[in-house]
Amino acid sequence: MERDDNRPDCPPWCITSASEHAEEDPGTWLHEGPRFGLLRTWWQEGPGDHSAFTATVTEPELGAELASDDLRRLASDALDAALWLDRQARTTTTGHGESVVDLVKRAHAASSSRSA
């Protein structure tokens, strides 16, 4: 699929508005992904090997001192976000947002053949 230099070909999970994308440099897009509790995910899509998946803390008021409940919540959110980031980084741009089940089904269908 051809990409218009003025508009990104967003993955289905991207929640960045068109107006926010309009302010970005052509060829480099910042896609905001799903949130995992205290964490927000991002994909900085750039030319060649300059793309990266990251996450940021959505509640900076947590500060540097965390109680045990905050730490457990952050740890759980971080694990969920890390698994999602890893899964997205392993897929092609056409596969972003697909579930593991869908990816396995597609791989199985592509490699299997029917015989009578």
N, CA, C and O atoms as a printed pandas DataFrame, in Angstrom:
     atom_number atom_name residue_name chain_id  residue_number  x_coord  y_coord  z_coord
0              1         N          MET        A               1    0.833   -1.181    0.000
1              2        CA          MET        A               1    0.000    0.000    0.000
2              3         C          MET        A               1    0.880    1.247    0.000
3              4         O          MET        A               1    1.806    1.367    0.802
4              5         N          GLU        A               2    0.581    2.160   -0.899
5              6        CA          GLU        A               2    1.329    3.409   -1.002
6              7         C          GLU        A               2    0.960    4.331    0.156
7              8         O          GLU        A               2   -0.194    4.382    0.581
8              9         N          ARG        A               3    1.925    5.036    0.643
9             10        CA          ARG        A               3    1.688    5.968    1.742
10            11         C          ARG        A               3    1.753    7.393    1.220
11            12         O          ARG        A               3    2.697    7.768    0.525
12            13         N          ASP        A               4    0.755    8.174    1.557
13            14        CA          ASP        A               4    0.764    9.602    1.263
14            15         C          ASP        A               4    1.718   10.238    2.267
15            16         O          ASP        A               4    1.561   10.041    3.472
16            17         N          ASP        A               5    2.713   11.006    1.789
17            18        CA          ASP        A               5    3.706   11.595    2.691
18            19         C          ASP        A               5    3.104   12.536    3.721
19            20         O          ASP        A               5    3.748   12.856    4.720
20            21         N          ASN        A               6    1.881   12.981    3.489
21            22        CA          ASN        A               6    1.238   13.889    4.433
22            23         C          ASN        A               6    0.386   13.172    5.462
23            24         O          ASN        A               6   -0.154   13.805    6.369
24            25         N          ARG        A               7    0.258   11.852    5.333
25            26        CA          ARG        A               7   -0.588   11.113    6.256
26            27         C          ARG        A               7   -0.027    9.714    6.473
27            28         O          ARG        A               7    0.268    9.013    5.505
28            29         N          PRO        A               8    0.122    9.300    7.715
29            30        CA          PRO        A               8    0.697    7.971    7.964
30            31         C          PRO        A               8   -0.306    6.854    7.697
31            32         O          PRO        A               8   -1.519    7.060    7.731
32            33         N          ASP        A               9    0.232    5.673    7.432
33            34        CA          ASP        A               9   -0.568    4.460    7.310
34            35         C          ASP        A               9   -0.571    3.841    8.702
35            36         O          ASP        A               9    0.258    2.986    9.012
36            37         N          CYS        A              10   -1.502    4.275    9.533
37            38        CA          CYS        A              10   -1.508    3.893   10.948
38            39         C          CYS        A              10   -1.900    2.437   11.152
39            40         O          CYS        A              10   -2.733    1.898   10.424
40            41         N          PRO        A              11   -1.280    1.797   12.165
41            42        CA          PRO        A              11   -1.762    0.478   12.568
42            43         C          PRO        A              11   -3.143    0.624   13.192
43            44         O          PRO        A              11   -3.500    1.716   13.635
44            45         N          PRO        A              12   -3.928   -0.446   13.239
45            46        CA          PRO        A              12   -5.307   -0.330   13.734
46            47         C          PRO        A              12   -5.424    0.127   15.185
47            48         O          PRO        A              12   -6.470    0.647   15.573
48            49         N          TRP        A              13   -4.391   -0.049   15.989
49            50        CA          TRP        A              13   -4.461    0.328   17.392
50            51         C          TRP        A              13   -4.076    1.778   17.638
51            52         O          TRP        A              13   -4.213    2.254   18.766
52            53         N          CYS        A              14   -3.600    2.500   16.630
53            54        CA          CYS        A              14   -3.137    3.882   16.806
54            55         C          CYS        A              14   -4.303    4.795   17.176
55            56         O          CYS        A              14   -5.322    4.822   16.485
56            57         N          ILE        A              15   -4.147    5.548   18.280
57            58        CA          ILE        A              15   -5.184    6.490   18.705
58            59         C          ILE        A              15   -4.736    7.940   18.530
59            60         O          ILE        A              15   -5.399    8.856   19.017
60            61         N          THR        A              16   -3.617    8.152   17.838
61            62        CA          THR        A              16   -3.148    9.507   17.568
62            63         C          THR        A              16   -4.094   10.148   16.562
63            64         O          THR        A              16   -4.424    9.538   15.545
64            65         N          SER        A              17   -4.526   11.353   16.833
65            66        CA          SER        A              17   -5.476   12.026   15.937
66            67         C          SER        A              17   -4.778   12.462   14.651
67            68         O          SER        A              17   -3.557   12.613   14.613
68            69         N          ALA        A              18   -5.566   12.659   13.606
69            70        CA          ALA        A              18   -5.045   13.129   12.325
70            71         C          ALA        A              18   -4.376   14.492   12.486
71            72         O          ALA        A              18   -3.362   14.770   11.847
72            73         N          SER        A              19   -4.947   15.342   13.342
73            74        CA          SER        A              19   -4.352   16.671   13.541
74            75         C          SER        A              19   -2.992   16.576   14.238
75            76         O          SER        A              19   -2.090   17.362   13.949
76            77         N          GLU        A              20   -2.845   15.615   15.154
77            78        CA          GLU        A              20   -1.535   15.422   15.790
78            79         C          GLU        A              20   -0.524   14.891   14.785
79            80         O          GLU        A              20    0.627   15.328   14.766
80            81         N          HIS        A              21   -0.953   13.944   13.943
81            82        CA          HIS        A              21   -0.056   13.433   12.900
82            83         C          HIS        A              21    0.333   14.524   11.908
83            84         O          HIS        A              21    1.445   14.513   11.381
84            85         N          ALA        A              22   -0.570   15.461   11.651
85            86        CA          ALA        A              22   -0.307   16.525   10.684
86            87         C          ALA        A              22    0.853   17.415   11.120
87            88         O          ALA        A              22    1.487   18.059   10.284
88            89         N          GLU        A              23    1.136   17.456   12.416
89            90        CA          GLU        A              23    2.213   18.299   12.935
90            91         C          GLU        A              23    3.562   17.589   12.964
91            92         O          GLU        A              23    4.570   18.201   13.318
92            93         N          GLU        A              24    3.598   16.309   12.598
93            94        CA          GLU        A              24    4.839   15.542   12.634
94            95         C          GLU        A              24    5.646   15.748   11.361
95            96         O          GLU        A              24    5.114   16.167   10.334
96            97         N          ASP        A              25    6.936   15.447   11.443
97            98        CA          ASP        A              25    7.788   15.516   10.265
98            99         C          ASP        A              25    7.404   14.412    9.294
99           100         O          ASP        A              25    7.218   13.271    9.717
100          101         N          PRO        A              26    7.279   14.715    8.002
101          102        CA          PRO        A              26    6.942   13.673    7.026
102          103         C          PRO        A              26    7.955   12.521    7.085
103          104         O          PRO        A              26    9.164   12.742    7.154
104          105         N          GLY        A              27    7.436   11.301    7.056
105          106        CA          GLY        A              27    8.293   10.121    7.071
106          107         C          GLY        A              27    8.618    9.610    8.458
107          108         O          GLY        A              27    9.165    8.516    8.601
108          109         N          THR        A              28    8.290   10.382    9.485
109          110        CA          THR        A              28    8.504    9.956   10.866
110          111         C          THR        A              28    7.199   10.182   11.608
111          112         O          THR        A              28    6.738   11.316   11.742
112          113         N          TRP        A              29    6.603    9.092   12.092
113          114        CA          TRP        A              29    5.296    9.179   12.723
114          115         C          TRP        A              29    5.357    8.641   14.143
115          116         O          TRP        A              29    6.041    7.651   14.406
116          117         N          LEU        A              30    4.655    9.279   15.046
117          118        CA          LEU        A              30    4.555    8.818   16.424
118          119         C          LEU        A              30    3.123    8.324   16.643
119          120         O          LEU        A              30    2.181    9.114   16.718
120          121         N          HIS        A              31    2.982    6.998   16.743
121          122        CA          HIS        A              31    1.667    6.390   16.934
122          123         C          HIS        A              31    1.475    6.084   18.417
123          124         O          HIS        A              31    2.281    5.379   19.024
124          125         N          GLU        A              32    0.399    6.622   18.993
125          126        CA          GLU        A              32    0.082    6.284   20.381
126          127         C          GLU        A              32   -0.745    5.016   20.376
127          128         O          GLU        A              32   -1.744    4.911   19.665
128          129         N          GLY        A              33   -0.315    4.050   21.182
129          130        CA          GLY        A              33   -1.000    2.768   21.253
130          131         C          GLY        A              33   -1.844    2.646   22.495
131          132         O          GLY        A              33   -2.152    3.635   23.161
132          133         N          PRO        A              34   -2.212    1.418   22.798
133          134        CA          PRO        A              34   -3.068    1.206   23.966
134          135         C          PRO        A              34   -2.353    1.555   25.270
135          136         O          PRO        A              34   -1.125    1.578   25.352
136          137         N          ARG        A              35   -3.162    1.822   26.267
137          138        CA          ARG        A              35   -2.631    2.092   27.613
138          139         C          ARG        A              35   -2.772    0.840   28.455
139          140         O          ARG        A              35   -3.741    0.091   28.334
140          141         N          PHE        A              36   -1.801    0.637   29.294
141          142        CA          PHE        A              36   -1.801   -0.486   30.231
142          143         C          PHE        A              36   -1.689    0.098   31.630
143          144         O          PHE        A              36   -0.597    0.233   32.181
144          145         N          GLY        A              37   -2.840    0.442   32.193
145          146        CA          GLY        A              37   -2.852    1.024   33.538
146          147         C          GLY        A              37   -2.029    2.287   33.601
147          148         O          GLY        A              37   -2.403    3.311   33.030
148          149         N          LEU        A              38   -0.906    2.217   34.296
149          150        CA          LEU        A              38   -0.040    3.371   34.492
150          151         C          LEU        A              38    0.860    3.673   33.301
151          152         O          LEU        A              38    1.600    4.657   33.321
152          153         N          LEU        A              39    0.807    2.838   32.260
153          154        CA          LEU        A              39    1.723    2.998   31.128
154          155         C          LEU        A              39    0.987    3.266   29.819
155          156         O          LEU        A              39   -0.079    2.708   29.561
156          157         N          ARG        A              40    1.573    4.120   29.012
157          158        CA          ARG        A              40    1.075    4.450   27.672
158          159         C          ARG        A              40    2.115    3.927   26.685
159          160         O          ARG        A              40    3.314    4.116   26.889
160          161         N          THR        A              41    1.663    3.271   25.620
161          162        CA          THR        A              41    2.598    2.720   24.635
162          163         C          THR        A              41    2.675    3.609   23.400
163          164         O          THR        A              41    1.735    4.330   23.067
164          165         N          TRP        A              42    3.825    3.536   22.729
165          166        CA          TRP        A              42    4.109    4.361   21.557
166          167         C          TRP        A              42    4.879    3.557   20.531
167          168         O          TRP        A              42    5.607    2.625   20.872
168          169         N          TRP        A              43    4.712    3.929   19.262
169          170        CA          TRP        A              43    5.572    3.418   18.199
170          171         C          TRP        A              43    6.085    4.610   17.423
171          172         O          TRP        A              43    5.318    5.302   16.754
172          173         N          GLN        A              44    7.378    4.848   17.511
173          174        CA          GLN        A              44    8.021    5.884   16.712
174          175         C          GLN        A              44    8.421    5.212   15.411
175          176         O          GLN        A              44    9.404    4.474   15.357
176          177         N          GLU        A              45    7.653    5.474   14.370
177          178        CA          GLU        A              45    7.897    4.857   13.062
178          179         C          GLU        A              45    8.776    5.782   12.252
179          180         O          GLU        A              45    8.390    6.906   11.930
180          181         N          GLY        A              46    9.961    5.300   11.926
181          182        CA          GLY        A              46   10.885    6.103   11.140
182          183         C          GLY        A              46   11.395    5.328    9.945
183          184         O          GLY        A              46   11.043    4.162    9.762
184          185         N          PRO        A              47   12.211    5.956    9.139
185          186        CA          PRO        A              47   12.737    5.293    7.949
186          187         C          PRO        A              47   13.721    4.181    8.318
187          188         O          PRO        A              47   14.484    4.298    9.277
188          189         N          GLY        A              48   13.684    3.092    7.529
189          190        CA          GLY        A              48   14.642    1.999    7.721
190          191         C          GLY        A              48   14.543    1.367    9.093
191          192         O          GLY        A              48   13.461    0.970    9.526
192          193         N          ASP        A              49   15.676    1.274    9.778
193          194        CA          ASP        A              49   15.747    0.639   11.093
194          195         C          ASP        A              49   15.552    1.634   12.232
195          196         O          ASP        A              49   15.951    1.355   13.363
196          197         N          HIS        A              50   14.955    2.775   11.961
197          198        CA          HIS        A              50   14.814    3.810   12.975
198          199         C          HIS        A              50   13.447    3.807   13.653
199          200         O          HIS        A              50   13.012    4.835   14.173
200          201         N          SER        A              51   12.774    2.670   13.652
201          202        CA          SER        A              51   11.493    2.561   14.340
202          203         C          SER        A              51   11.717    1.951   15.712
203          204         O          SER        A              51   12.610    1.124   15.897
204          205         N          ALA        A              52   10.896    2.366   16.679
205          206        CA          ALA        A              52   11.057    1.838   18.035
206          207         C          ALA        A              52    9.728    1.852   18.777
207          208         O          ALA        A              52    8.937    2.787   18.650
208          209         N          PHE        A              53    9.498    0.800   19.554
209          210        CA          PHE        A              53    8.349    0.734   20.450
210          211         C          PHE        A              53    8.817    1.104   21.844
211          212         O          PHE        A              53    9.868    0.648   22.295
212          213         N          THR        A              54    8.026    1.942   22.536
213          214        CA          THR        A              54    8.372    2.358   23.893
214          215         C          THR        A              54    7.099    2.511   24.717
215          216         O          THR        A              54    5.983    2.397   24.211
216          217         N          ALA        A              55    7.306    2.772   25.998
217          218        CA          ALA        A              55    6.190    3.048   26.902
218          219         C          ALA        A              55    6.611    4.172   27.843
219          220         O          ALA        A              55    7.787    4.314   28.176
220          221         N          THR        A              56    5.632    4.966   28.264
221          222        CA          THR        A              56    5.880    6.029   29.227
222          223         C          THR        A              56    4.878    5.902   30.372
223          224         O          THR        A              56    3.788    5.357   30.201
224          225         N          VAL        A              57    5.261    6.409   31.532
225          226        CA          VAL        A              57    4.376    6.403   32.699
226          227         C          VAL        A              57    3.335    7.497   32.502
227          228         O          VAL        A              57    3.682    8.639   32.202
228          229         N          THR        A              58    2.057    7.152   32.669
229          230        CA          THR        A              58    0.977    8.111   32.437
230          231         C          THR        A              58    0.668    8.964   33.651
231          232         O          THR        A              58    0.002    9.993   33.537
232          233         N          GLU        A              59    1.147    8.544   34.811
233          234        CA          GLU        A              59    0.862    9.282   36.033
234          235         C          GLU        A              59    2.160    9.695   36.716
235          236         O          GLU        A              59    2.604    9.034   37.655
236          237         N          PRO        A              60    2.774   10.788   36.249
237          238        CA          PRO        A              60    4.047   11.206   36.838
238          239         C          PRO        A              60    3.930   11.608   38.301
239          240         O          PRO        A              60    4.938   11.705   39.001
240          241         N          GLU        A              61    2.703   11.841   38.769
241          242        CA          GLU        A              61    2.540   12.218   40.175
242          243         C          GLU        A              61    2.871   11.074   41.130
243          244         O          GLU        A              61    2.939   11.279   42.342
244          245         N          LEU        A              62    3.077    9.867   40.589
245          246        CA          LEU        A              62    3.516    8.769   41.452
246          247         C          LEU        A              62    4.832    9.121   42.131
247          248         O          LEU        A              62    5.085    8.718   43.266
248          249         N          GLY        A              63    5.665    9.876   41.425
249          250        CA          GLY        A              63    6.922   10.318   42.009
250          251         C          GLY        A              63    7.937    9.208   42.148
251          252         O          GLY        A              63    7.784    8.125   41.583
252          253         N          ALA        A              64    8.977    9.495   42.912
253          254        CA          ALA        A              64   10.078    8.550   43.077
254          255         C          ALA        A              64    9.826    7.559   44.206
255          256         O          ALA        A              64   10.442    6.493   44.239
256          257         N          GLU        A              65    8.940    7.888   45.120
257          258        CA          GLU        A              65    8.662    6.997   46.243
258          259         C          GLU        A              65    7.336    6.292   46.017
259          260         O          GLU        A              65    6.294    6.936   45.896
260          261         N          LEU        A              66    7.379    4.965   45.961
261          262        CA          LEU        A              66    6.181    4.173   45.694
262          263         C          LEU        A              66    5.899    3.223   46.849
263          264         O          LEU        A              66    6.806    2.579   47.375
264          265         N          ALA        A              67    4.649    3.146   47.230
265          266        CA          ALA        A              67    4.225    2.170   48.237
266          267         C          ALA        A              67    4.134    0.801   47.565
267          268         O          ALA        A              67    4.187    0.706   46.338
268          269         N          SER        A              68    3.999   -0.240   48.348
269          270        CA          SER        A              68    3.979   -1.597   47.787
270          271         C          SER        A              68    2.819   -1.796   46.813
271          272         O          SER        A              68    2.989   -2.474   45.799
272          273         N          ASP        A              69    1.649   -1.226   47.090
273          274        CA          ASP        A              69    0.520   -1.346   46.162
274          275         C          ASP        A              69    0.837   -0.691   44.821
275          276         O          ASP        A              69    0.527   -1.244   43.766
276          277         N          ASP        A              70    1.455    0.490   44.865
277          278        CA          ASP        A              70    1.838    1.177   43.623
278          279         C          ASP        A              70    2.866    0.358   42.850
279          280         O          ASP        A              70    2.801    0.269   41.624
280          281         N          LEU        A              71    3.808   -0.235   43.562
281          282        CA          LEU        A              71    4.828   -1.054   42.901
282          283         C          LEU        A              71    4.216   -2.281   42.233
283          284         O          LEU        A              71    4.575   -2.615   41.104
284          285         N          ARG        A              72    3.293   -2.954   42.921
285          286        CA          ARG        A              72    2.634   -4.121   42.320
286          287         C          ARG        A              72    1.844   -3.722   41.090
287          288         O          ARG        A              72    1.889   -4.410   40.070
288          289         N          ARG        A              73    1.118   -2.612   41.178
289          290        CA          ARG        A              73    0.336   -2.133   40.038
290          291         C          ARG        A              73    1.251   -1.791   38.861
291          292         O          ARG        A              73    0.971   -2.163   37.721
292          293         N          LEU        A              74    2.344   -1.083   39.145
293          294        CA          LEU        A              74    3.295   -0.720   38.098
294          295         C          LEU        A              74    3.942   -1.962   37.492
295          296         O          LEU        A              74    4.122   -2.029   36.275
296          297         N          ALA        A              75    4.295   -2.945   38.318
297          298        CA          ALA        A              75    4.914   -4.178   37.816
298          299         C          ALA        A              75    3.959   -4.944   36.906
299          300         O          ALA        A              75    4.361   -5.439   35.853
300          301         N          SER        A              76    2.710   -5.039   37.308
301          302        CA          SER        A              76    1.712   -5.737   36.493
302          303         C          SER        A              76    1.479   -5.004   35.170
303          304         O          SER        A              76    1.430   -5.629   34.110
304          305         N          ASP        A              77    1.337   -3.691   35.236
305          306        CA          ASP        A              77    1.142   -2.888   34.030
306          307         C          ASP        A              77    2.367   -2.985   33.115
307          308         O          ASP        A              77    2.234   -3.071   31.895
308          309         N          ALA        A              78    3.553   -2.971   33.714
309          310        CA          ALA        A              78    4.789   -3.036   32.932
310          311         C          ALA        A              78    4.910   -4.374   32.207
311          312         O          ALA        A              78    5.326   -4.410   31.049
312          313         N          LEU        A              79    4.554   -5.467   32.868
313          314        CA          LEU        A              79    4.614   -6.771   32.217
314          315         C          LEU        A              79    3.640   -6.827   31.047
315          316         O          LEU        A              79    4.005   -7.282   29.964
316          317         N          ASP        A              80    2.414   -6.373   31.248
317          318        CA          ASP        A              80    1.422   -6.363   30.167
318          319         C          ASP        A              80    1.902   -5.507   28.994
319          320         O          ASP        A              80    1.797   -5.920   27.839
320          321         N          ALA        A              81    2.422   -4.329   29.287
321          322        CA          ALA        A              81    2.907   -3.439   28.225
322          323         C          ALA        A              81    4.107   -4.047   27.506
323          324         O          ALA        A              81    4.198   -3.969   26.281
324          325         N          ALA        A              82    5.024   -4.650   28.250
325          326        CA          ALA        A              82    6.216   -5.250   27.632
326          327         C          ALA        A              82    5.846   -6.391   26.696
327          328         O          ALA        A              82    6.412   -6.512   25.610
328          329         N          LEU        A              83    4.903   -7.225   27.106
329          330        CA          LEU        A              83    4.465   -8.321   26.245
330          331         C          LEU        A              83    3.822   -7.777   24.976
331          332         O          LEU        A              83    4.066   -8.298   23.888
332          333         N          TRP        A              84    3.009   -6.743   25.103
333          334        CA          TRP        A              84    2.375   -6.145   23.929
334          335         C          TRP        A              84    3.424   -5.523   23.007
335          336         O          TRP        A              84    3.374   -5.719   21.793
336          337         N          LEU        A              85    4.381   -4.770   23.580
337          338        CA          LEU        A              85    5.437   -4.150   22.781
338          339         C          LEU        A              85    6.241   -5.202   22.032
339          340         O          LEU        A              85    6.527   -5.040   20.846
340          341         N          ASP        A              86    6.608   -6.282   22.724
341          342        CA          ASP        A              86    7.366   -7.363   22.082
342          343         C          ASP        A              86    6.588   -7.970   20.921
343          344         O          ASP        A              86    7.146   -8.212   19.851
344          345         N          ARG        A              87    5.299   -8.214   21.139
345          346        CA          ARG        A              87    4.465   -8.815   20.092
346          347         C          ARG        A              87    4.378   -7.887   18.883
347          348         O          ARG        A              87    4.478   -8.347   17.745
348          349         N          GLN        A              88    4.195   -6.594   19.114
349          350        CA          GLN        A              88    4.102   -5.646   18.001
350          351         C          GLN        A              88    5.425   -5.535   17.254
351          352         O          GLN        A              88    5.437   -5.452   16.026
352          353         N          ALA        A              89    6.528   -5.532   17.976
353          354        CA          ALA        A              89    7.841   -5.406   17.339
354          355         C          ALA        A              89    8.161   -6.612   16.458
355          356         O          ALA        A              89    8.923   -6.490   15.499
356          357         N          ARG        A              90    7.584   -7.777   16.774
357          358        CA          ARG        A              90    7.843   -8.987   15.981
358          359         C          ARG        A              90    6.979   -9.082   14.734
359          360         O          ARG        A              90    7.282   -9.872   13.840
360          361         N          THR        A              91    5.918   -8.302   14.653
361          362        CA          THR        A              91    5.008   -8.400   13.516
362          363         C          THR        A              91    5.356   -7.351   12.478
363          364         O          THR        A              91    6.057   -6.382   12.768
364          365         N          THR        A              92    4.871   -7.549   11.294
365          366        CA          THR        A              92    5.026   -6.530   10.264
366          367         C          THR        A              92    3.985   -5.459   10.518
367          368         O          THR        A              92    3.096   -5.644   11.349
368          369         N          THR        A              93    4.083   -4.335    9.810
369          370        CA          THR        A              93    3.115   -3.265   10.032
370          371         C          THR        A              93    1.712   -3.717    9.686
371          372         O          THR        A              93    0.747   -3.190   10.240
372          373         N          THR        A              94    1.568   -4.690    8.776
373          374        CA          THR        A              94    0.227   -5.172    8.458
374          375         C          THR        A              94   -0.313   -6.066    9.562
375          376         O          THR        A              94   -1.517   -6.319    9.608
376          377         N          GLY        A              95    0.552   -6.554   10.457
377          378        CA          GLY        A              95    0.102   -7.426   11.521
378          379         C          GLY        A              95   -0.068   -6.738   12.851
379          380         O          GLY        A              95   -0.433   -7.393   13.827
380          381         N          HIS        A              96    0.178   -5.443   12.934
381          382        CA          HIS        A              96    0.066   -4.748   14.209
382          383         C          HIS        A              96   -1.351   -4.822   14.740
383          384         O          HIS        A              96   -2.319   -4.593   14.015
384          385         N          GLY        A              97   -1.454   -5.144   16.006
385          386        CA          GLY        A              97   -2.746   -5.209   16.654
386          387         C          GLY        A              97   -3.416   -6.566   16.584
387          388         O          GLY        A              97   -4.450   -6.776   17.219
388          389         N          GLU        A              98   -2.843   -7.504   15.816
389          390        CA          GLU        A              98   -3.435   -8.829   15.736
390          391         C          GLU        A              98   -3.140   -9.608   17.006
391          392         O          GLU        A              98   -2.096   -9.427   17.633
392          393         N          SER        A              99   -4.056  -10.463   17.372
393          394        CA          SER        A              99   -3.841  -11.297   18.546
394          395         C          SER        A              99   -2.891  -12.438   18.194
395          396         O          SER        A              99   -2.702  -12.760   17.021
396          397         N          VAL        A             100   -2.302  -13.040   19.207
397          398        CA          VAL        A             100   -1.423  -14.184   18.999
398          399         C          VAL        A             100   -2.199  -15.311   18.321
399          400         O          VAL        A             100   -1.666  -15.992   17.444
400          401         N          VAL        A             101   -3.451  -15.508   18.721
401          402        CA          VAL        A             101   -4.281  -16.562   18.129
402          403         C          VAL        A             101   -4.444  -16.328   16.629
403          404         O          VAL        A             101   -4.314  -17.262   15.838
404          405         N          ASP        A             102   -4.729  -15.089   16.233
405          406        CA          ASP        A             102   -4.883  -14.780   14.811
406          407         C          ASP        A             102   -3.583  -14.992   14.048
407          408         O          ASP        A             102   -3.598  -15.501   12.927
408          409         N          LEU        A             103   -2.460  -14.607   14.645
409          410        CA          LEU        A             103   -1.171  -14.797   13.989
410          411         C          LEU        A             103   -0.866  -16.279   13.794
411          412         O          LEU        A             103   -0.359  -16.673   12.743
412          413         N          VAL        A             104   -1.172  -17.111   14.804
413          414        CA          VAL        A             104   -0.938  -18.556   14.692
414          415         C          VAL        A             104   -1.848  -19.157   13.634
415          416         O          VAL        A             104   -1.406  -19.975   12.828
416          417         N          LYS        A             105   -3.113  -18.760   13.630
417          418        CA          LYS        A             105   -4.047  -19.268   12.616
418          419         C          LYS        A             105   -3.562  -18.930   11.214
419          420         O          LYS        A             105   -3.588  -19.780   10.324
420          421         N          ARG        A             106   -3.121  -17.694   11.014
421          422        CA          ARG        A             106   -2.646  -17.275    9.702
422          423         C          ARG        A             106   -1.396  -18.048    9.301
423          424         O          ARG        A             106   -1.266  -18.466    8.150
424          425         N          ALA        A             107   -0.479  -18.241   10.241
425          426        CA          ALA        A             107    0.743  -19.000    9.941
426          427         C          ALA        A             107    0.418  -20.447    9.612
427          428         O          ALA        A             107    1.002  -21.024    8.695
428          429         N          HIS        A             108   -0.508  -21.034   10.353
429          430        CA          HIS        A             108   -0.900  -22.416   10.105
430          431         C          HIS        A             108   -1.569  -22.556    8.727
431          432         O          HIS        A             108   -1.285  -23.498    7.988
432          433         N          ALA        A             109   -2.443  -21.626    8.398
433          434        CA          ALA        A             109   -3.140  -21.681    7.111
434          435         C          ALA        A             109   -2.151  -21.520    5.946
435          436         O          ALA        A             109   -2.322  -22.140    4.896
436          437         N          ALA        A             110   -1.133  -20.699    6.130
437          438        CA          ALA        A             110   -0.149  -20.483    5.073
438          439         C          ALA        A             110    0.763  -21.686    4.868
439          440         O          ALA        A             110    1.252  -21.921    3.763
440          441         N          SER        A             111    0.991  -22.451    5.941
441          442        CA          SER        A             111    1.939  -23.572    5.825
442          443         C          SER        A             111    1.271  -24.919    5.637
443          444         O          SER        A             111    1.949  -25.899    5.328
444          445         N          SER        A             112   -0.041  -24.997    5.813
445          446        CA          SER        A             112   -0.704  -26.274    5.667
446          447         C          SER        A             112   -1.329  -26.407    4.291
447          448         O          SER        A             112   -1.672  -25.414    3.649
448          449         N          SER        A             113   -1.470  -27.627    3.856
449          450        CA          SER        A             113   -2.163  -27.875    2.595
450          451         C          SER        A             113   -3.139  -29.002    2.793
451          452         O          SER        A             113   -2.936  -29.873    3.639
452          453         N          ARG        A             114   -4.184  -28.988    2.024
453          454        CA          ARG        A             114   -5.193  -30.034    2.141
454          455         C          ARG        A             114   -4.943  -31.089    1.083
455          456         O          ARG        A             114   -4.614  -30.787   -0.064
456          457         N          SER        A             115   -5.103  -32.298    1.486
457          458        CA          SER        A             115   -5.011  -33.386    0.511
458          459         C          SER        A             115   -6.223  -34.285    0.678
459          460         O          SER        A             115   -6.735  -34.444    1.787
460          461         N          ALA        A             116   -6.676  -34.864   -0.399
461          462        CA          ALA        A             116   -7.871  -35.695   -0.353
462          463         C          ALA        A             116   -7.543  -37.100    0.086
463          464         O          ALA        A             116   -8.437  -37.941    0.181
